[in-house]
Amino acid sequence: MSGHRPANRCPQAAPAAVVAGQHAHVRPPEDRAQRTALAAYTAFRERHYEPYLQYAALRIGRGAAAERAVVAAFTELAVSWTAILGGAGPAAAAWRILHDHVDRALGRGPATVPASQVVQTLQHDAHFLHEQMHLGPDRIAEVLGVRPADLPRLPSRSPLE
């Protein structure tokens, strides 16, 4: 029975595209959103893994404990990435997650930092990243997830350092 095919009476069930008489597979928008979120997570992880590991190693000590803390932080981040990505500051949320895992590795429970101490904690972290890891202000702001203008004044570094 060749010939005319009846029109699909249910437009919602119709394929998104028909090419040369064959149905072309078009992924739903959710798939695209998931791929985009995965790509964003992968890029974020690649960009932040090393400074996170350096930070953990300097605070915890070199070795497996620092690696475990960073892997645990990125695992937690991956599980909630879509929600974090939809928030106001993904990098800031990721830094708090890392900070909690490093604190746990040091035997400190994850503390809820009062709003009055958030700025002080970020200032301390910014100075730590600057003095111990020799990061510049723009990279520090990126790692901490803050605007460069919100960083505390950091001591200048000589060009020979």
Wavefront OBJ file of the C-alpha trace (Angstrom):
o trace
v 0.000 0.000 0.000
v 1.987 2.883 -1.230
v 0.636 6.318 -1.537
v -0.641 9.021 0.718
v -0.083 8.699 4.473
v -2.761 10.156 6.727
v -1.849 13.322 8.588
v -1.039 12.916 12.243
v -4.152 13.934 14.132
v -2.206 14.545 17.364
v 0.253 17.417 16.810
v 1.925 16.871 20.207
v 2.985 13.407 19.086
v 4.274 14.604 15.708
v 8.033 14.460 15.226
v 9.826 17.770 15.540
v 11.271 17.533 12.050
v 10.623 15.516 8.960
v 13.443 15.396 6.435
v 13.045 13.803 2.983
v 10.082 11.779 4.151
v 11.982 10.313 7.110
v 11.635 11.334 10.727
v 14.673 13.177 12.042
v 15.504 12.671 15.715
v 15.437 15.941 17.625
v 16.369 15.879 21.282
v 13.964 17.477 23.702
v 14.999 20.776 25.327
v 15.636 18.936 28.625
v 18.432 16.935 26.953
v 20.004 20.143 25.676
v 19.750 21.710 29.134
v 21.347 18.641 30.717
v 24.178 18.655 28.173
v 24.718 22.363 28.771
v 24.785 21.865 32.550
v 27.214 18.947 32.177
v 29.479 21.021 29.939
v 29.374 23.898 32.428
v 30.203 21.544 35.313
v 33.070 19.958 33.371
v 34.521 23.358 32.487
v 34.117 24.566 36.071
v 35.824 21.448 37.431
v 38.723 21.730 35.004
v 39.230 25.385 35.866
v 38.915 25.011 39.661
v 40.246 21.549 40.518
v 43.917 22.521 40.843
v 43.458 25.611 43.021
v 40.970 23.694 45.171
v 43.475 20.855 45.579
v 46.302 23.287 46.375
v 44.121 25.031 48.946
v 43.122 21.723 50.549
v 46.716 20.480 50.581
v 47.962 23.661 52.233
v 45.252 23.555 54.899
v 45.099 19.790 55.486
v 48.548 18.718 54.434
v 49.666 16.990 51.286
v 48.337 13.556 50.683
v 45.224 11.536 50.328
v 43.160 13.553 52.820
v 43.347 16.700 50.679
v 42.469 14.733 47.547
v 39.524 13.072 49.323
v 38.193 16.429 50.513
v 38.341 17.896 47.007
v 36.798 14.812 45.387
v 34.015 14.859 48.003
v 33.407 18.560 47.351
v 33.188 18.032 43.588
v 30.928 15.011 44.085
v 28.560 17.069 46.221
v 28.766 19.841 43.671
v 27.961 17.465 40.791
v 24.908 16.086 42.574
v 23.420 19.540 43.062
v 25.003 21.297 40.069
v 21.766 22.112 38.252
v 20.344 23.828 41.326
v 23.648 25.579 42.057
v 23.944 26.691 38.436
v 20.509 28.281 38.710
v 21.565 30.247 41.780
v 23.117 33.659 42.040
v 26.733 32.559 42.437
v 27.760 29.016 41.470
v 31.458 29.609 42.147
v 30.706 31.064 45.592
v 28.485 28.071 46.424
v 31.215 25.708 45.234
v 33.787 27.474 47.404
v 31.550 27.094 50.480
v 31.151 23.378 49.702
v 34.918 22.954 49.387
v 35.480 24.931 52.576
v 33.072 22.645 54.469
v 34.838 19.505 53.227
v 38.266 20.876 54.144
v 36.961 21.822 57.594
v 35.548 18.296 58.048
v 38.900 16.797 57.044
v 40.485 18.940 59.755
v 38.032 17.548 62.299
v 35.792 20.586 62.375
v 32.123 20.190 61.711
v 30.593 22.229 58.927
v 29.739 25.399 60.742
v 27.026 27.776 59.748
v 28.906 31.003 59.393
v 26.933 33.969 60.684
v 26.382 36.681 58.093
v 28.639 38.973 60.100
v 31.553 36.568 59.613
v 31.049 35.692 55.920
v 33.008 38.739 54.794
v 35.733 38.053 57.347
v 36.021 34.422 56.179
v 36.253 35.503 52.536
v 38.897 38.068 53.442
v 40.900 35.401 55.233
v 40.557 33.035 52.266
v 41.523 35.775 49.800
v 44.672 36.553 51.786
v 45.456 32.844 52.080
v 45.111 32.321 48.306
v 47.231 35.399 47.682
v 49.994 34.726 50.195
v 50.191 30.925 50.175
v 49.236 30.125 46.586
v 50.478 33.336 44.945
v 47.256 33.905 43.023
v 46.462 37.322 41.630
v 43.321 39.264 42.508
v 41.343 38.291 39.390
v 42.033 34.578 39.874
v 41.254 34.824 43.593
v 37.919 36.455 42.812
v 37.173 33.699 40.289
v 38.080 30.892 42.712
v 36.094 32.423 45.589
v 33.172 33.302 43.346
v 33.151 37.003 44.132
v 33.516 40.142 42.061
v 37.077 41.488 41.992
v 35.750 44.764 43.410
v 34.507 42.844 46.483
v 37.943 41.479 47.356
v 39.745 42.986 50.302
v 42.831 45.023 49.559
v 45.656 42.574 49.036
v 49.321 43.409 49.521
v 51.055 43.949 46.200
v 53.491 41.315 45.085
v 56.824 42.145 43.563
v 57.271 41.089 39.914
v 60.137 38.798 40.973
v 57.893 36.585 43.131
l 1 2 3 4 5 6 7 8 9 10 11 12 13 14 15 16 17 18 19 20 21 22 23 24 25 26 27 28 29 30 31 32 33 34 35 36 37 38 39 40 41 42 43 44 45 46 47 48 49 50 51 52 53 54 55 56 57 58 59 60 61 62 63 64 65 66 67 68 69 70 71 72 73 74 75 76 77 78 79 80 81 82 83 84 85 86 87 88 89 90 91 92 93 94 95 96 97 98 99 100 101 102 103 104 105 106 107 108 109 110 111 112 113 114 115 116 117 118 119 120 121 122 123 124 125 126 127 128 129 130 131 132 133 134 135 136 137 138 139 140 141 142 143 144 145 146 147 148 149 150 151 152 153 154 155 156 157 158 159 160 161
